[in-house]
Amino acid sequence: MIAVETIAVETVELVKTFGAFVAVDHVSLQVPKGEIFGFLGPNGAGKSTTIRMLCGLLTPTSGRGSVNGFDVAAQPEEIRRRIGYMSQKFSLYDDLTVEENIDFFSGIYGVPRAIRDQRKSYVLEMANLAERRRALTRTLSGGWKQRLALGCAILHDPPVLFLDEPTSGVDPLARGAFWGLIHDLSDTGHTIFVSTHYMDEAEYCHRLALMYRGKVIALGTPAELKGGLTGHSLLQLDTGAPLDTMRALEGVAGVLDVAVFGGGLHVTVDDLEQTSVRIREALSGIGIKRMEEIEPSMEDVFVAMIEAEERKAAA
């Protein structure tokens, strides 16, 4: 349990329905100040709806939530004044320059005139945009646009930042640089609540929640969630015929799960030594290019969690 005075974001049995559809299903979370909290899950899992409630943009159907001690249902205006929000869709003005966008949002966020130049200089330096300050925003690449959007979201120095799929559509190199900026903000005491459907980005978070069909199905540090797969082993299996390989492994004793990863397969087994022998026997007619034990990734964890949820639902 996190001490109350150190909690930046909290939800208790938070629910949001749209007619008969349950978008957010009894979500309970506590995020301490200064943490990078990852909200992971596929599109449609309920991540954006949860964030919009926490930002005071949607009213919960039931349950409660708070941001910096303010109630999301009763005090949405107070929350909106004290947070930074970056949506998954780029929301700045393409026909303005980088500098003009910063000036415009300084006014929108009510940054005192006496410190606007100081805040603008900070944002330009933080986002490494000083040399592009007079460039039209439409000419920036996706990665640079995201840097500008993040800079505009922190002009008023909010203690909590909500970033909703901030790296969607951005190339991997730019995504890595963007996460460097997020860690810099966390180091200065900002709380970052960030959603993503990129499983590799989970490694950048201090803690994270895995969302599926509106529910939190796992919560903890990346190491803790990977540790939840202990008792099983994970094999990287490469053959020339992955679909035939999957069919051949159906019903093999000790094989718990088979999933496609890139051009190969990840195979979860319960007894490494004995099951490896059975796999080689089952694939004798196909041929194995590579089979070795590997450490699970967050994607492996998420796939395992979803399969467990599906089995529960089927039962």
C-alpha positions as CSV (number, residue, x, y, z in Angstrom):
1,M,0.0,0.0,0.0
2,I,1.3,3.4,-1.0
3,A,1.2,6.2,1.6
4,V,-1.7,8.6,0.9
5,E,0.5,11.7,0.8
6,T,2.7,10.2,-1.9
7,I,-0.1,9.2,-4.2
8,A,-0.4,11.2,-7.5
9,V,-3.1,9.2,-9.2
10,E,-5.6,6.8,-7.7
11,T,-8.7,4.9,-9.0
12,V,-11.0,2.7,-6.9
13,E,-13.3,0.3,-8.7
14,L,-13.6,2.8,-11.6
15,V,-16.2,2.0,-14.2
16,K,-17.3,3.6,-17.5
17,T,-20.1,2.2,-19.6
18,F,-21.5,3.4,-22.9
19,G,-25.0,1.8,-23.0
20,A,-24.6,-1.9,-22.6
21,F,-20.8,-1.7,-23.4
22,V,-18.4,-1.8,-20.4
23,A,-15.3,0.2,-21.6
24,V,-13.6,0.3,-18.1
25,D,-14.5,-2.5,-15.7
26,H,-13.7,-1.9,-12.0
27,V,-10.2,-0.6,-12.4
28,S,-8.2,0.1,-9.2
29,L,-4.8,1.6,-9.3
30,Q,-2.4,3.7,-7.2
31,V,0.4,5.7,-8.8
32,P,3.0,7.3,-6.5
33,K,4.5,10.8,-7.3
34,G,7.5,10.7,-9.6
35,E,6.7,7.3,-11.1
36,I,6.5,6.4,-14.8
37,F,3.4,4.3,-14.8
38,G,2.7,2.3,-18.0
39,F,-0.8,1.5,-19.2
40,L,-0.4,-1.3,-21.7
41,G,-2.8,-3.2,-23.8
42,P,-4.2,-3.6,-27.3
43,N,-6.4,-1.0,-29.0
44,G,-9.9,-1.1,-27.5
45,A,-8.7,-2.3,-24.1
46,G,-10.0,0.8,-22.2
47,K,-6.8,2.7,-21.8
48,S,-7.8,5.9,-23.4
49,T,-11.2,5.9,-21.7
50,T,-9.5,5.6,-18.3
51,I,-7.1,8.4,-19.1
52,R,-10.0,10.7,-20.3
53,M,-11.8,10.1,-16.9
54,L,-8.6,10.8,-15.0
55,C,-8.2,14.1,-17.0
56,G,-11.7,15.2,-16.1
57,L,-12.9,14.8,-19.7
58,L,-15.3,12.0,-19.0
59,T,-17.5,11.3,-15.9
60,P,-17.2,7.9,-14.4
61,T,-20.3,5.7,-14.4
62,S,-19.3,4.4,-10.9
63,G,-16.3,4.1,-8.6
64,R,-14.0,7.0,-8.0
65,G,-10.7,8.5,-9.0
66,S,-8.4,11.2,-7.9
67,V,-5.4,13.2,-9.4
68,N,-3.2,15.2,-7.0
69,G,-6.0,14.8,-4.4
70,F,-8.8,16.2,-6.6
71,D,-11.8,14.1,-7.4
72,V,-12.2,13.3,-11.1
73,A,-16.0,13.5,-10.9
74,A,-16.5,16.5,-8.6
75,Q,-13.4,18.6,-9.4
76,P,-12.6,18.1,-13.1
77,E,-11.6,21.8,-13.6
78,E,-9.1,21.7,-10.8
79,I,-7.6,18.6,-12.3
80,R,-7.3,20.0,-15.8
81,R,-5.5,23.1,-14.5
82,R,-2.9,20.9,-12.8
83,I,-2.1,18.3,-15.5
84,G,-0.4,18.0,-18.8
85,Y,-2.3,15.9,-21.5
86,M,-1.0,14.6,-24.7
87,S,-3.5,12.7,-26.9
88,Q,-2.7,10.0,-29.3
89,K,-3.6,12.3,-32.2
90,F,-1.2,15.2,-32.9
91,S,-3.2,18.2,-31.7
92,L,-0.9,21.2,-32.4
93,Y,-1.3,23.6,-35.3
94,D,0.5,22.6,-38.5
95,D,0.3,26.1,-40.0
96,L,2.2,27.7,-37.0
97,T,5.9,27.5,-36.4
98,V,7.4,25.6,-33.5
99,E,7.8,28.8,-31.6
100,E,4.3,30.1,-32.4
101,N,2.8,26.9,-31.1
102,I,4.7,27.2,-27.9
103,D,3.6,30.9,-27.5
104,F,0.0,30.0,-28.2
105,F,-0.1,27.2,-25.6
106,S,1.6,29.3,-23.1
107,G,-1.4,31.5,-23.2
108,I,-3.9,28.6,-23.2
109,Y,-2.3,27.1,-20.1
110,G,-2.1,30.5,-18.4
111,V,1.7,30.6,-18.0
112,P,2.4,34.0,-16.3
113,R,3.8,36.5,-18.8
114,A,6.9,37.1,-16.6
115,I,8.1,33.5,-17.0
116,R,6.9,32.7,-20.6
117,D,10.3,33.3,-22.2
118,Q,11.9,31.2,-19.5
119,R,9.5,28.4,-20.0
120,K,9.8,28.6,-23.8
121,S,13.6,28.4,-23.6
122,Y,13.3,25.4,-21.3
123,V,10.9,23.6,-23.7
124,L,13.1,24.3,-26.7
125,E,16.1,23.0,-25.0
126,M,14.4,20.0,-23.4
127,A,13.0,18.9,-26.7
128,N,16.1,19.8,-28.7
129,L,14.0,22.1,-30.9
130,A,16.0,25.3,-30.6
131,E,17.4,25.0,-34.1
132,R,13.9,24.3,-35.4
133,R,12.1,27.1,-33.6
134,R,11.1,28.9,-36.8
135,A,10.2,25.8,-38.8
136,L,6.6,25.3,-39.8
137,T,5.2,22.5,-37.7
138,R,3.9,20.7,-40.8
139,T,7.5,20.2,-42.0
140,L,8.6,18.3,-38.9
141,S,8.8,14.5,-38.9
142,G,6.5,12.5,-36.6
143,G,9.2,12.2,-33.9
144,W,9.9,15.9,-33.8
145,K,6.2,16.7,-33.7
146,Q,5.8,14.4,-30.7
147,R,8.7,16.2,-29.0
148,L,6.9,19.6,-29.6
149,A,3.6,18.2,-28.4
150,L,5.3,17.0,-25.1
151,G,7.0,20.3,-24.7
152,C,3.7,22.2,-25.1
153,A,2.0,19.9,-22.6
154,I,4.6,20.8,-19.9
155,L,4.7,24.5,-20.4
156,H,2.8,25.2,-17.2
157,D,5.0,22.7,-15.3
158,P,2.2,20.3,-14.3
159,P,3.1,17.8,-11.6
160,V,1.2,15.0,-13.5
161,L,1.4,14.2,-17.2
162,F,-1.0,11.9,-19.1
163,L,0.4,10.7,-22.3
164,D,-2.1,8.7,-24.4
165,E,-0.3,6.5,-27.0
166,P,2.3,9.3,-27.5
167,T,4.6,7.3,-29.8
168,S,1.9,5.8,-32.0
169,G,3.1,5.9,-35.6
170,V,6.6,7.1,-34.7
171,D,9.7,5.1,-35.8
172,P,11.6,3.1,-33.2
173,L,14.6,5.4,-33.1
174,A,12.4,8.4,-32.4
175,R,10.4,6.4,-29.8
176,G,13.6,5.7,-27.9
177,A,14.5,9.4,-27.9
178,F,11.1,10.3,-26.7
179,W,11.3,7.9,-23.8
180,G,14.5,9.6,-22.8
181,L,12.6,12.8,-22.4
182,I,10.0,11.1,-20.3
183,H,12.7,9.7,-18.0
184,D,14.2,13.2,-17.7
185,L,10.9,14.6,-16.6
186,S,10.4,11.7,-14.1
187,D,13.9,12.5,-12.6
188,T,12.7,16.1,-11.9
189,G,9.7,14.8,-9.9
190,H,7.0,14.7,-12.5
191,T,4.5,11.8,-12.5
192,I,4.0,10.2,-15.9
193,F,1.0,8.1,-16.7
194,V,1.5,6.8,-20.2
195,S,-0.5,4.4,-22.3
196,T,0.9,2.3,-25.2
197,H,0.3,-0.8,-27.2
198,Y,4.0,-1.3,-27.9
199,M,5.0,-4.0,-25.5
200,D,8.7,-3.2,-25.7
201,E,8.0,0.2,-24.2
202,A,7.0,-1.5,-20.9
203,E,10.7,-1.9,-20.1
204,Y,10.9,1.9,-19.8
205,C,8.3,2.1,-17.1
206,H,8.8,1.8,-13.3
207,R,5.5,-0.1,-12.9
208,L,2.7,-1.0,-15.3
209,A,-0.7,-2.3,-15.6
210,L,-1.8,-4.7,-18.4
211,M,-5.3,-3.9,-19.7
212,Y,-7.6,-6.3,-21.5
213,R,-11.3,-5.9,-22.3
214,G,-11.6,-3.0,-19.8
215,K,-9.9,-4.8,-16.9
216,V,-6.5,-4.7,-15.3
217,I,-5.3,-8.3,-15.7
218,A,-1.8,-7.7,-14.2
219,L,0.0,-5.0,-12.2
220,G,3.6,-4.7,-11.1
221,T,7.1,-3.9,-12.2
222,P,8.3,-5.4,-15.5
223,A,10.6,-7.8,-13.6
224,E,7.7,-8.8,-11.3
225,L,5.4,-9.5,-14.3
226,K,8.1,-11.5,-16.0
227,G,8.7,-13.4,-12.8
228,G,5.1,-14.4,-12.9
229,L,6.0,-16.9,-15.7
230,T,8.4,-18.7,-13.4
231,G,7.8,-22.4,-13.3
232,H,7.7,-22.5,-17.1
233,S,10.5,-22.1,-19.7
234,L,10.4,-20.2,-23.0
235,L,11.9,-21.5,-26.2
236,Q,12.8,-19.6,-29.3
237,L,12.0,-22.1,-32.1
238,D,12.8,-21.4,-35.8
239,T,11.9,-23.8,-38.6
240,G,11.3,-23.3,-42.3
241,A,7.6,-23.9,-41.9
242,P,6.1,-22.1,-38.8
243,L,2.5,-23.0,-39.5
244,D,3.3,-26.7,-40.0
245,T,5.4,-26.5,-36.9
246,M,2.4,-25.1,-34.9
247,R,0.2,-27.9,-36.1
248,A,2.8,-30.5,-35.3
249,L,3.2,-29.2,-31.7
250,E,-0.5,-29.4,-31.0
251,G,-1.0,-32.0,-28.2
252,V,2.7,-32.5,-27.5
253,A,3.0,-33.2,-23.8
254,G,4.6,-30.4,-21.9
255,V,3.9,-27.7,-24.6
256,L,1.8,-25.1,-22.9
257,D,1.6,-22.4,-25.6
258,V,2.9,-21.6,-29.1
259,A,2.9,-18.0,-30.4
260,V,4.3,-16.4,-33.6
261,F,7.1,-13.9,-32.9
262,G,8.7,-12.4,-36.0
263,G,9.7,-15.2,-38.4
264,G,9.8,-17.8,-35.6
265,L,7.9,-19.1,-32.7
266,H,7.9,-18.7,-28.9
267,V,7.1,-22.0,-27.2
268,T,6.2,-22.1,-23.5
269,V,7.0,-25.5,-21.9
270,D,6.6,-26.9,-18.4
271,D,9.7,-29.2,-18.3
272,L,12.6,-27.9,-20.5
273,E,14.6,-31.1,-20.8
274,Q,11.9,-33.6,-21.4
275,T,9.7,-31.4,-23.5
276,S,12.6,-30.4,-25.8
277,V,13.1,-34.0,-26.6
278,R,9.4,-34.4,-27.5
279,I,9.5,-31.3,-29.7
280,R,12.5,-32.6,-31.6
281,E,10.7,-35.9,-32.2
282,A,7.5,-34.1,-33.3
283,L,9.4,-32.0,-35.7
284,S,11.7,-34.7,-37.1
285,G,10.0,-34.4,-40.5
286,I,10.2,-30.6,-40.6
287,G,13.7,-29.8,-39.4
288,I,14.7,-27.3,-36.7
289,K,17.0,-24.4,-37.5
290,R,17.2,-23.1,-34.0
291,M,15.8,-24.0,-30.6
292,E,17.1,-22.4,-27.4
293,E,15.8,-21.2,-24.1
294,I,15.3,-17.4,-23.9
295,E,14.2,-14.8,-21.3
296,P,10.5,-13.9,-21.7
297,S,9.7,-10.4,-23.1
298,M,6.7,-8.3,-22.0
299,E,4.9,-9.4,-25.1
300,D,5.3,-13.0,-23.9
301,V,3.9,-12.0,-20.6
302,F,1.0,-10.3,-22.1
303,V,0.2,-13.1,-24.5
304,A,0.3,-15.6,-21.5
305,M,-2.0,-13.3,-19.5
306,I,-4.5,-12.9,-22.3
307,E,-4.6,-16.7,-22.9
308,A,-5.3,-17.2,-19.2
309,E,-8.1,-14.7,-19.3
310,E,-9.6,-16.4,-22.4
311,R,-9.4,-19.8,-20.7
312,K,-11.2,-18.4,-17.6
313,A,-13.9,-16.8,-19.8
314,A,-14.4,-20.1,-21.7
315,A,-14.6,-22.1,-18.4
